[in-house]
Amino acid sequence: MDKNYFSNILVAESYESLKKVSSKDEDWKYIELSDEINDFQVSKNESELHEDLNFHINFNGVKSSQNTELTSYYLTNLEDLMTPLIDSYYKRPLDRFIAQQYQKNSGGIVIKFSENNEEFIKLNLQNNQLAIPYIGINVEKNVTAKLLINFGDMVSSDMYSIIEISAKQNSNLEIIIDNNTSNQVKVINTIYGKIEKDAFLNIHTVSTGASLSRNRIDIDLVGNGAGFNIDGVYFGENTQTHDNRVFVNHIAKNTSSNMLTKGVLGDSSKSVFTGTIHIAEGATKTESHQENRNILISKTASAQSVPNLEILCDDVICGHGSSVGPIEENLYHYVMSRGINKVNAEKLLIKGFFNEVLNKRGWESISKKVANEIMKKYSSVLSHTGPK
């Protein structure tokens, strides 16, 4: 447990001394868990690293390669770090699963952005057996950076990744996390961000793939004027589960955060959204909002939406909202009155539902691809249920 590239908080105590996680725990509530999650076995990943030239970086949890000589970032092996990227946390919880991720980590990379980059640097994850990759992201002072992390079809086995983000003063980081693998695997991301004075972190999430797609996100806004935004879309079919849990700690003054996630669930799929806004004592002039919306297109689909506010000071602006249910009949009638049948009406309404997110700034590079993926999944659900 002497990995000096991780915080001692996360590696000092063996995971075996921590109680087992279960669906009775608030952080894992509403999803089905197997015993394997409490003591997963990791062998050294000896699989070949595939060089996909569509990506700047390919990484299989042990080995990595670069297909570019761009100077806007530097790639370092985790083992070469002399000190942790993140050495302290405000309220970040430590449970048996997270402890295992750090203590059984299969390998890692740290991406350091030292110059502005206008295009997304594309990172492609791959594996053929359980991998616990570490992805560290370090954005230097006054730097604007963009990164896409792809969990595609080359993720062919379970992947429990760690993503740590350090955004220095007045930096701006935009990340796309795209889970689109068609393989029936579990993709569980444990994500932490430390955002300093006047820095901003913007995360866009896509969850259309995997049998279980989970993002556990903890963000500490530690500097005055720090900001955070997350927006995302998900579509469930068959028995997929899409699980997003976002915890934002407003520690400094004049900070801001915004959450907007939208999902459509068909067949027997399910989703979970837990959003918690914590505003610490003295964190005045904070503004924070969260919203989660879900459409159920099957009687056996389900969605859990749990927004939370913890406000410990005055002079703040906060709001939250959530909804779960089928498309309203009056919306069907409005569209069908234009001579459109019910299936095409539903398709148009679903497109419009997601467009609020997909048309936002930052989605330009993937919005068309994601919209096509969603329509393919919708067609797949229709093929299971028959005509409406």
Disulfide bonds with the S-S distance in Angstrom:
none
